[in-house]
């Protein structure tokens, strides 16, 4: 071996040791740098024709593990999604309060009915009446407040989705730009600096959206969603913001799409399976909507319970003017009542002026026990029969879907159910069905048992349309369908809805049950499809109400009821109109008898009892239909609301633990271990010293040879 060969070998070792020392020092300096993976520059022995010719330095590379990286990114996405959901649901759930919290909606519910009961114990007390009315008002003010809180949370989720989309686009652009730097660096021998920066950005990206990363031979990153949709290859896709503002149930938000520089777009929303955006989408489109629907069903059920009881009670003195609610019915609709009811004209001193006993089964009425006369079969004929029966003392009118009574002079109107065969249409008494003497009012129907049958005329103008969007289970738009109203009867409307070519028959079957409630049954194989009503331009003649408003069709109708109720204005101004009494009329009671007294609290006790009376609740959100009391349904709602928040919090804790463990295992491979690096530094120093000694030995050998010449 020549002296030059020895020197070459020594110098190569010296250079390799210096490079390794630099990498070790760099590792130690970045021990706490986020996204930094330790680097190494392996030493490779050079061998030519079986003879060792020193060493060479391989390119600098980062120490990573693709499996651990994928696991860490996936766990980070899951943790971010659940943490986002848990934070929002916990904040919204806190607005409801604990059931035993005096200010919670559940305590207010109990207090409203209890205060009515207290007022019934002393019905002449104006203070107690005022307290009862204020408690009911406070309850429905709380329903309104909670509904607004849910809407606000939904609107906030929409804003955060778009903010996250903007940050995602920024990260994809920066990662794409770093791909160029990485490629250049790898070609030149060291691209680890750009790779470390890119790794930190990818970690941040994984908290916004679920991603998986692949690298080519030059280290450039390709990024896809976890199910394989390309986000970054040769270029970065641009995610489009979701259009739509506000958090009302009827708000429709556009889908999240990804657009290439060429302008082509794909629907990306269904491919987002993790990260903050996924959590916000779940909140905006599912959990908060369900919560709104559940709250609406509780509020509507509470209002209905109070109104039913109030309608069959009476104030002292009774009201002279009674305006019913808009039922959506037409005067030509069939009466469809069964049982019997009494309508009484009462003087302000509580004496009976006149009574009209209506026997719906027989289709007759009688005035003060006189011979019965027919009432006909329609609402108009019934209205005319009442006008004839009362003469000039009471004016009865049916207009805009509403039945009204106007008594002359100081007389008032009261209603009494027959004790053995109470009047009934769709589960409500005559007074309750028409909303006569309601305690709570709303601008549109909030209960959808119409009492209509398929044979009844539909009352809509032919050619009016209902426009639907059909979405798949993952939210993708499957079809847009416009159903045109035609024919003459409600059965004709149902036929149009159920048409498998031009209607919704491929996805669901629609029918009216015995109470006139619209029912929807998914078609086999289409259970996961969602039918969304976009627009409804139908108006039922004379009522001003659409098909969806009358029958409660669509989330925007069902989920928007919590904030539509208010205490009737005249009762709010004058609590003496709160109906705490009942008519005291029997079969032999005649004109001149006292039928009302100021000390009567039976009507108030009946209202209080409505809290525990079993009633029907429809499917709302995650709550299935059931027959239960208001107390029990409120309890189910409280449990569901708390459980939704607790489940999200528990899942967030679990996901965070998994993410922490995945990050730890990844750090064990990628991270810098000070003890290990110090040991390496010692080894490379020794290697450097050895190479230096070899150079010294070659020098000494050269000196000896020179002296010998």
NUVEXPA-701233 format. One record per residue (C-alpha): residue in three letters; x, z, y. Coordinates in steps of 0.2 Angstrom, whole numbers, padded with zeros to 4 digits, always signed. Example, Ala and Ser with C-alpha at 12.3 -4.5 7.8 and 13.67 -1.06 7.14 Angstrom:
ALA+0062+0039-0022;SER+0068+0036-0005;
% end
This chain:
UNK+0000+0000+0000;UNK+0007-0005+0017;UNK+0009+0006+0032;UNK-0004-0005+0041;UNK-0016-0003+0027;UNK-0014+0016+0028;UNK-0017+0016+0047;UNK-0032+0005+0045;UNK-0039+0016+0032;UNK-0036+0032+0043;UNK-0043+0024+0059;UNK-0059+0019+0050;UNK-0061+0037+0044;UNK-0057+0043+0061;UNK-0071+0032+0069;UNK-0083+0036+0055;UNK-0080+0055+0058;UNK-0082+0053+0077;UNK-0099+0043+0075;UNK-0105+0057+0063;UNK-0100+0070+0075;UNK-0110+0061+0088;UNK-0126+0060+0078;UNK-0124+0078+0073;UNK-0122+0084+0091;UNK-0137+0073+0096;UNK-0148+0081+0082;UNK-0143+0098+0088;UNK-0147+0094+0106;UNK-0164+0088+0102;UNK-0169+0102+0090;UNK-0185+0106+0101;UNK-0189+0088+0107;UNK-0207+0083+0102;UNK-0207+0068+0091;UNK-0189+0068+0087;UNK-0183+0065+0069;UNK-0165+0069+0065;UNK-0154+0054+0063;UNK-0139+0050+0052;UNK-0126+0036+0051;UNK-0120+0035+0033;UNK-0102+0032+0029;UNK-0099+0017+0017;UNK-0083+0014+0008;UNK-0075-0003+0010;UNK-0068-0011-0006;UNK-0060-0028-0007;UNK-0054-0035-0023;UNK-0055-0017-0031;UNK-0044-0010-0017;UNK-0050+0003-0005;UNK-0049-0002+0013;UNK-0056+0013+0022;UNK-0074+0016+0027;UNK-0087+0008+0038;UNK-0102+0016+0048;UNK-0120+0010+0043;UNK-0133+0008+0057;UNK-0140+0024+0063;UNK-0157+0028+0056;UNK-0171+0041+0057;UNK-0174+0053+0042;UNK-0193+0051+0039;UNK-0205+0051+0024;UNK-0219+0038+0025;UNK-0231+0048+0014;UNK-0229+0064+0024;UNK-0231+0054+0040;UNK-0247+0047+0034;UNK-0253+0064+0029;UNK-0249+0072+0045;UNK-0257+0058+0056;UNK-0273+0059+0045;UNK-0274+0078+0046;UNK-0271+0078+0065;UNK-0286+0066+0067;UNK-0297+0077+0056;UNK-0292+0092+0066;UNK-0295+0084+0083;UNK-0312+0078+0077;UNK-0318+0095+0071;UNK-0311+0104+0086;UNK-0320+0093+0098;UNK-0336+0095+0089;UNK-0334+0114+0087;UNK-0330+0116+0106;UNK-0345+0107+0112;UNK-0357+0114+0099;UNK-0351+0132+0102;UNK-0354+0129+0121;UNK-0371+0122+0118;UNK-0376+0135+0105;UNK-0371+0149+0117;UNK-0384+0143+0129;UNK-0398+0147+0117;UNK-0392+0165+0115;UNK-0394+0177+0100;UNK-0412+0180+0094;UNK-0411+0198+0100;UNK-0404+0193+0117;UNK-0418+0197+0130;UNK-0414+0181+0140;UNK-0414+0169+0125;UNK-0427+0157+0122;UNK-0432+0166+0106;UNK-0435+0182+0115;UNK-0444+0173+0128;UNK-0455+0166+0115;UNK-0460+0183+0108;UNK-0462+0190+0126;UNK-0474+0176+0132;UNK-0486+0180+0117;UNK-0484+0198+0118;UNK-0487+0199+0137;UNK-0503+0189+0134;UNK-0508+0202+0122;UNK-0504+0216+0134;UNK-0515+0207+0147;UNK-0529+0206+0134;UNK-0529+0225+0132;UNK-0533+0227+0151;UNK-0540+0210+0156;UNK-0546+0216+0173;UNK-0527+0220+0178;UNK-0521+0206+0190;UNK-0503+0212+0188;UNK-0504+0210+0169;UNK-0511+0193+0170;UNK-0498+0188+0182;UNK-0485+0195+0171;UNK-0492+0185+0156;UNK-0492+0169+0166;UNK-0475+0171+0172;UNK-0469+0175+0155;UNK-0476+0158+0149;UNK-0469+0149+0164;UNK-0452+0157+0161;UNK-0452+0152+0142;UNK-0455+0134+0147;UNK-0443+0134+0161;UNK-0430+0140+0148;UNK-0435+0125+0136;UNK-0432+0113+0151;UNK-0416+0121+0155;UNK-0410+0120+0137;UNK-0415+0102+0136;UNK-0405+0098+0152;UNK-0390+0107+0144;UNK-0391+0096+0129;UNK-0393+0081+0139;UNK-0378+0086+0150;UNK-0367+0089+0135;UNK-0372+0072+0128;UNK-0368+0064+0145;UNK-0351+0073+0145;UNK-0348+0067+0127;UNK-0351+0049+0133;UNK-0339+0052+0148;UNK-0325+0059+0137;UNK-0327+0045+0124;UNK-0323+0032+0138;UNK-0309+0043+0145;UNK-0302+0044+0127;UNK-0304+0025+0125;UNK-0294+0022+0141;UNK-0280+0033+0135;UNK-0280+0025+0118;UNK-0278+0008+0126;UNK-0263+0015+0137;UNK-0255+0022+0121;UNK-0257+0006+0111;UNK-0249-0004+0126;UNK-0234+0008+0127;UNK-0232+0008+0108;UNK-0232-0011+0108;UNK-0219-0012+0122;UNK-0208+0000+0113;UNK-0208-0011+0098;UNK-0198-0024+0108;UNK-0185-0010+0112;UNK-0185-0004+0094;UNK-0181-0022+0087;UNK-0168-0025+0100;UNK-0160-0008+0096;UNK-0160-0010+0077;UNK-0151-0027+0079;UNK-0138-0019+0090;UNK-0136-0004+0078;UNK-0147+0010+0085;UNK-0165+0009+0088;UNK-0169+0028+0085;UNK-0171+0033+0103;UNK-0186+0021+0106;UNK-0193+0025+0088;UNK-0193+0044+0093;UNK-0202+0040+0109;UNK-0214+0029+0099;UNK-0217+0042+0086;UNK-0223+0055+0099;UNK-0235+0042+0106;UNK-0242+0038+0089;UNK-0244+0057+0086;UNK-0254+0058+0102;UNK-0264+0042+0097;UNK-0269+0050+0080;UNK-0278+0064+0089;UNK-0289+0051+0098;UNK-0292+0039+0083;UNK-0288+0039+0065;UNK-0273+0028+0062;UNK-0260+0023+0049;UNK-0243+0016+0053;UNK-0232+0003+0044;UNK-0215-0003+0050;UNK-0206-0020+0047;UNK-0188-0022+0042;UNK-0183-0021+0061;UNK-0193-0005+0063;UNK-0207-0012+0074;UNK-0224-0002+0071;UNK-0240-0010+0065;UNK-0255+0001+0068;UNK-0272+0000+0059;UNK-0287+0012+0058;UNK-0287+0022+0042;UNK-0299+0009+0034;UNK-0287-0005+0038;UNK-0293-0013+0055;UNK-0278-0019+0065;UNK-0276-0011+0082;UNK-0258-0016+0085;UNK-0248-0030+0077;UNK-0240-0044+0087;UNK-0251-0038+0101;UNK-0262-0023+0105;UNK-0280-0024+0104;UNK-0290-0018+0119;UNK-0304-0006+0116;UNK-0320-0009+0126;UNK-0328+0006+0135;UNK-0345+0011+0129;UNK-0358+0006+0142;UNK-0372+0018+0146;UNK-0374+0034+0156;UNK-0384+0050+0156;UNK-0389+0060+0141;UNK-0408+0057+0140;UNK-0414+0054+0122;UNK-0419+0036+0127;UNK-0402+0032+0133;UNK-0394+0018+0123;UNK-0375+0016+0123;UNK-0366+0000+0119;UNK-0355+0000+0103;UNK-0336+0002+0105;UNK-0327-0015+0102;UNK-0309-0021+0101;UNK-0304-0037+0110;UNK-0289-0047+0106;UNK-0279-0056+0120;UNK-0288-0072+0115;UNK-0305-0065+0119;UNK-0311-0063+0101;UNK-0320-0046+0098;UNK-0324-0035+0083;UNK-0336-0020+0082;UNK-0324-0006+0080;UNK-0336+0009+0081;UNK-0340+0010+0062;UNK-0321+0010+0058;UNK-0317+0025+0068;UNK-0317+0039+0055;UNK-0307+0052+0064;UNK-0299+0059+0080;UNK-0307+0065+0096;UNK-0317+0049+0098;UNK-0325+0051+0081;UNK-0330+0069+0085;UNK-0337+0064+0102;UNK-0347+0050+0094;UNK-0354+0062+0081;UNK-0360+0073+0095;UNK-0367+0060+0106;UNK-0376+0050+0093;UNK-0381+0063+0080;UNK-0379+0081+0082;UNK-0385+0083+0100;UNK-0399+0071+0097;UNK-0405+0081+0082;UNK-0404+0097+0093;UNK-0414+0089+0106;UNK-0427+0083+0094;UNK-0428+0101+0086;UNK-0430+0109+0103;UNK-0443+0097+0107;UNK-0453+0101+0091;UNK-0452+0119+0095;UNK-0458+0117+0113;UNK-0472+0105+0108;UNK-0477+0117+0094;UNK-0477+0132+0106;UNK-0487+0122+0119;UNK-0500+0116+0106;UNK-0502+0134+0099;UNK-0505+0141+0117;UNK-0517+0126+0122;UNK-0527+0127+0106;UNK-0531+0146+0108;UNK-0533+0144+0127;UNK-0546+0130+0125;UNK-0557+0140+0114;UNK-0556+0155+0125;UNK-0563+0157+0143;UNK-0559+0165+0159;UNK-0571+0176+0169;UNK-0579+0168+0179;UNK-0577+0152+0169;UNK-0570+0137+0178;UNK-0582+0125+0186;UNK-0571+0110+0184;UNK-0562+0106+0168;UNK-0550+0090+0166;UNK-0545+0086+0149;UNK-0528+0078+0144;UNK-0525+0060+0142;UNK-0528+0057+0123;UNK-0525+0039+0123;UNK-0542+0035+0116;UNK-0555+0023+0123;UNK-0573+0026+0125;UNK-0577+0014+0111;UNK-0567+0024+0099;UNK-0576+0032+0085;UNK-0580+0051+0088;UNK-0573+0056+0071;UNK-0577+0074+0073;UNK-0584+0086+0060;UNK-0592+0103+0061;UNK-0601+0111+0076;UNK-0597+0117+0093;UNK-0606+0125+0108;UNK-0604+0120+0126;UNK-0611+0133+0138;UNK-0615+0133+0156;UNK-0612+0151+0163;UNK-0615+0158+0180;UNK-0601+0167+0189;UNK-0609+0184+0184;UNK-0607+0180+0166;UNK-0625+0176+0162;UNK-0630+0160+0151;UNK-0638+0146+0161;UNK-0639+0133+0147;UNK-0631+0130+0131;UNK-0628+0113+0121;UNK-0625+0115+0103;UNK-0617+0100+0095;UNK-0618+0096+0076;UNK-0605+0083+0073;UNK-0609+0082+0055;UNK-0627+0078+0059;UNK-0623+0068+0074;UNK-0634+0077+0085;UNK-0635+0090+0099;UNK-0648+0102+0105;UNK-0651+0110+0122;UNK-0656+0129+0122;UNK-0662+0128+0104;UNK-0674+0112+0107;UNK-0676+0098+0095;UNK-0659+0089+0091;UNK-0655+0072+0099;UNK-0643+0059+0093;UNK-0625+0059+0100;UNK-0621+0042+0093;UNK-0604+0038+0085;UNK-0592+0034+0099;UNK-0584+0044+0113;UNK-0594+0035+0126;UNK-0611+0039+0117;UNK-0606+0057+0115;UNK-0602+0058+0134;UNK-0619+0050+0138;UNK-0628+0062+0127;UNK-0620+0077+0136;UNK-0624+0070+0153;UNK-0642+0068+0148;UNK-0642+0086+0140;UNK-0635+0094+0155;UNK-0644+0084+0168;UNK-0639+0087+0186;UNK-0631+0104+0182;UNK-0615+0096+0174;UNK-0607+0079+0176;UNK-0597+0074+0160;UNK-0585+0059+0161;UNK-0573+0050+0150;UNK-0560+0040+0159;UNK-0542+0035+0157;UNK-0542+0043+0140;UNK-0548+0060+0147;UNK-0564+0070+0145;UNK-0569+0080+0160;UNK-0583+0092+0165;UNK-0589+0096+0183;UNK-0602+0110+0185;UNK-0613+0111+0200;UNK-0613+0126+0212;UNK-0605+0142+0206;UNK-0608+0139+0187;UNK-0594+0137+0175;UNK-0590+0129+0158;UNK-0585+0137+0142;UNK-0583+0132+0124;UNK-0586+0141+0108;UNK-0582+0136+0090;UNK-0595+0138+0076;UNK-0591+0153+0066;UNK-0595+0145+0049;UNK-0592+0126+0052;UNK-0580+0124+0067;UNK-0578+0107+0075;UNK-0563+0097+0070;UNK-0554+0081+0073;UNK-0536+0079+0066;UNK-0535+0098+0064;UNK-0541+0103+0081;UNK-0557+0109+0089;UNK-0567+0098+0101;UNK-0560+0108+0116;UNK-0542+0108+0109;UNK-0542+0090+0105;UNK-0548+0084+0122;UNK-0536+0097+0130;UNK-0551+0105+0139;UNK-0545+0121+0148;UNK-0526+0119+0142;UNK-0514+0132+0148;UNK-0499+0120+0148;UNK-0500+0102+0154;UNK-0489+0087+0151;UNK-0489+0069+0158;UNK-0491+0061+0141;UNK-0496+0066+0123;UNK-0484+0078+0114;UNK-0495+0079+0098;UNK-0498+0064+0088;UNK-0512+0067+0076;UNK-0524+0055+0085;UNK-0539+0055+0073;UNK-0539+0036+0073;UNK-0541+0026+0058;UNK-0535+0009+0053;UNK-0552+0002+0056;UNK-0553+0007+0074;UNK-0549-0006+0087;UNK-0531-0006+0093;UNK-0536-0008+0111;UNK-0520-0017+0116;UNK-0518-0034+0123;UNK-0513-0047+0110;UNK-0496-0054+0114;UNK-0489-0037+0119;UNK-0473-0033+0110;UNK-0463-0019+0103;UNK-0444-0022+0102;UNK-0433-0014+0089;UNK-0415-0014+0084;UNK-0411-0011+0066;UNK-0394-0002+0062;UNK-0385+0001+0046;UNK-0381+0018+0040;UNK-0364+0017+0049;UNK-0372+0012+0066;UNK-0369-0007+0065;UNK-0383-0018+0072;UNK-0391-0027+0057;UNK-0406-0035+0066;UNK-0416-0036+0082;UNK-0434-0038+0078;UNK-0449-0040+0091;UNK-0466-0036+0084;UNK-0480-0044+0093;UNK-0497-0036+0093;UNK-0512-0047+0087;UNK-0529-0045+0079;UNK-0542-0032+0084;UNK-0539-0017+0073;UNK-0525-0004+0071;UNK-0524-0011+0053;UNK-0519-0027+0061;UNK-0505-0019+0071;UNK-0499-0010+0055;UNK-0499-0027+0046;UNK-0488-0034+0060;UNK-0476-0019+0058;UNK-0476-0021+0039;UNK-0473-0039+0039;UNK-0457-0043+0029;UNK-0453-0058+0039;UNK-0457-0055+0057;UNK-0459-0036+0056;UNK-0451-0021+0049;UNK-0457-0022+0031;UNK-0439-0025+0025;UNK-0434-0008+0030;UNK-0450+0003+0031;UNK-0468+0004+0027;UNK-0480+0011+0041;UNK-0498+0018+0038;UNK-0510+0031+0046;UNK-0514+0047+0037;UNK-0530+0056+0037;UNK-0526+0064+0054;UNK-0522+0047+0062;UNK-0504+0051+0062;UNK-0492+0036+0061;UNK-0481+0038+0045;UNK-0465+0029+0040;UNK-0459+0027+0023;UNK-0442+0019+0020;UNK-0441+0004+0008;UNK-0431+0007-0008;UNK-0413+0002-0004;UNK-0415+0003+0014;UNK-0416+0022+0016;UNK-0400+0022+0026;UNK-0406+0010+0039;UNK-0411+0016+0056;UNK-0426+0009+0066;UNK-0423+0011+0084;UNK-0437+0006+0097;UNK-0429-0002+0112;UNK-0444-0007+0123;UNK-0463-0005+0121;UNK-0473-0015+0134;UNK-0490-0011+0125;UNK-0504-0002+0135;UNK-0519+0004+0127;UNK-0535-0001+0137;UNK-0541+0012+0149;UNK-0527+0025+0144;UNK-0511+0018+0152;UNK-0502+0024+0137;UNK-0491+0014+0125;UNK-0492+0013+0106;UNK-0476+0023+0105;UNK-0483+0036+0117;UNK-0499+0038+0108;UNK-0492+0039+0090;UNK-0475+0047+0094;UNK-0465+0032+0089;UNK-0446+0033+0093;UNK-0433+0046+0096;UNK-0435+0044+0115;UNK-0453+0049+0114;UNK-0451+0063+0101;UNK-0434+0071+0108;UNK-0440+0070+0126;UNK-0454+0083+0125;UNK-0445+0099+0128;UNK-0445+0097+0147;UNK-0462+0089+0150;UNK-0472+0105+0150;UNK-0478+0115+0165;UNK-0491+0129+0167;UNK-0507+0122+0174;UNK-0506+0122+0193;UNK-0522+0132+0196;UNK-0518+0145+0183;UNK-0500+0147+0191;UNK-0509+0150+0208;UNK-0523+0160+0201;UNK-0519+0170+0185;UNK-0538+0175+0185;UNK-0540+0158+0177;UNK-0530+0163+0162;UNK-0543+0163+0147;UNK-0543+0180+0140;UNK-0562+0181+0135;UNK-0573+0173+0123;UNK-0591+0167+0124;UNK-0603+0180+0116;UNK-0616+0168+0110;UNK-0626+0168+0093;UNK-0640+0157+0087;UNK-0653+0168+0096;UNK-0644+0169+0112;UNK-0655+0162+0126;UNK-0653+0158+0145;UNK-0651+0174+0156;UNK-0641+0184+0142;UNK-0625+0191+0147;UNK-0612+0181+0137;UNK-0596+0185+0147;UNK-0588+0201+0153;UNK-0572+0205+0163;UNK-0567+0218+0150;UNK-0567+0206+0136;UNK-0549+0202+0129;UNK-0554+0194+0113;UNK-0548+0177+0119;UNK-0531+0184+0124;UNK-0529+0192+0107;UNK-0533+0175+0099;UNK-0519+0168+0110;UNK-0507+0181+0105;UNK-0511+0179+0087;UNK-0507+0160+0088;UNK-0489+0165+0087;UNK-0491+0170+0069;UNK-0504+0157+0064;UNK-0498+0144+0052;UNK-0497+0126+0059;UNK-0490+0110+0055;UNK-0472+0105+0061;UNK-0466+0087+0059;UNK-0448+0082+0054;UNK-0437+0084+0069;UNK-0418+0082+0068;UNK-0411+0091+0053;UNK-0427+0101+0051;UNK-0440+0094+0038;UNK-0458+0094+0040;UNK-0466+0111+0036;UNK-0482+0122+0038;UNK-0476+0138+0046;UNK-0479+0150+0060;UNK-0471+0148+0077;UNK-0460+0163+0073;UNK-0454+0156+0057;UNK-0450+0139+0064;UNK-0441+0147+0079;UNK-0431+0156+0066;UNK-0427+0140+0056;UNK-0422+0132+0073;UNK-0411+0147+0077;UNK-0402+0147+0060;UNK-0400+0128+0061;UNK-0392+0129+0078;UNK-0381+0143+0074;UNK-0376+0136+0057;UNK-0372+0119+0065;UNK-0360+0127+0077;UNK-0353+0139+0064;UNK-0350+0125+0051;UNK-0341+0115+0064;UNK-0330+0130+0069;UNK-0326+0133+0050;UNK-0322+0115+0047;UNK-0311+0115+0063;UNK-0301+0130+0056;UNK-0299+0122+0039;UNK-0293+0105+0047;UNK-0282+0114+0058;UNK-0274+0124+0044;UNK-0271+0108+0034;UNK-0264+0099+0049;UNK-0252+0114+0052;UNK-0246+0113+0034;UNK-0244+0094+0035;UNK-0234+0095+0051;UNK-0223+0109+0043;UNK-0219+0099+0028;UNK-0216+0084+0039;UNK-0205+0094+0050;UNK-0195+0100+0035;UNK-0190+0082+0032;UNK-0189+0075+0049;UNK-0184+0091+0059;UNK-0167+0097+0064;UNK-0160+0112+0054;UNK-0147+0120+0065;UNK-0138+0128+0050;UNK-0137+0111+0041;UNK-0131+0102+0056;UNK-0117+0115+0059;UNK-0112+0113+0041;UNK-0111+0094+0044;UNK-0102+0096+0060;UNK-0089+0107+0051;UNK-0087+0094+0037;UNK-0086+0079+0049;UNK-0072+0089+0059;UNK-0063+0092+0043;UNK-0065+0073+0039;UNK-0058+0069+0057;UNK-0043+0080+0054;UNK-0040+0073+0037;UNK-0040+0055+0045;UNK-0029+0061+0059;UNK-0016+0069+0047;UNK-0016+0052+0037;UNK-0011+0044+0054;UNK+0002+0057+0057;UNK+0009+0054+0039;UNK+0009+0035+0042;UNK+0019+0038+0058;UNK+0032+0049+0050;UNK+0034+0036+0036;UNK+0036+0023+0049;UNK+0049+0033+0058;UNK+0059+0036+0042;UNK+0059+0018+0038;UNK+0065+0014+0055;UNK+0080+0026+0053;UNK+0084+0019+0037;UNK+0086+0001+0044;
% end
